[in-house]
């Protein structure tokens, strides 16, 4: 288990833990949003059953699911990595001031995200690499910010790494052929095109080595270009899982998909491969949307997996 600064116990008097170290890599959790969603379990996870949630209530309620209202809980967060002298952001949330006609939860947001980054010691000019695990609206929003009437790159000195398959799939002319469709409306115009025009985008396919500690790998299903990041350093391992899972229920019931999968079978297959690797290598799993402690180790149990330990991050 990685070590963190401070205590992870649910004690208001204890220092909050936002940073841990794995080998030679420092990982800091920067929050954009964490709260109850407007979606009940049957909406967010439409093929789940009430008894599955009740079976795992001790793990899920209250930090991942409100059993009283049946509302799900989710976070939108950026993982800030410091590796080989560079500052790397994994996913950039939903962004401020962006119009999302079919995604009201992300529309015209006004959060303290940049202040939260600053509190973590990161100014926009310091960022060397931005990784968008896929190109959904809630993973690319802070790629840009509004300057006057124009969307400009938030991180002007960074290389933005984007999966080539998503780069093509989510072009505006293709939205009518996708399941998510207008849920991703305006994303290219306000969060992708401005960084392309600034010459900051590098696309990749199949796999891409970021440095000696970090490697991108395609994990399609949620979207055609959905990806994960493997961390291996000094014998420690982690997987930044993006949207291979949206909730802790999926650790215990990995057949459950969210309502946002472009390829249902592909999402299950990629999740199964990732879980097997994580369990076999004791890799910490850091999804994009998990509230509470935000990350976990898992272990095999008869018929599947279970949470073996939560990360030492303080709960949200």
PyMOL commands that set and color helices and strands:
alter all, ss='L'
color gray80, all
select helices_A, chain A and resi 41-44+50-55+57-60+104-106+113-119+124-126+137-143+164-169+172-177+181-184+187-197+249-252+264-281
alter helices_A, ss='H'
color red, helices_A
select strands_A, chain A and resi 3-4+19-22+25-40+65-66+71-83+86-90+129-132+144-147+150-153+159-163+201-204+207-209+214-218+227-233+236-242+284-287+296-301+304-310
alter strands_A, ss='S'
color yellow, strands_A
deselect
rebuild
show_as cartoon
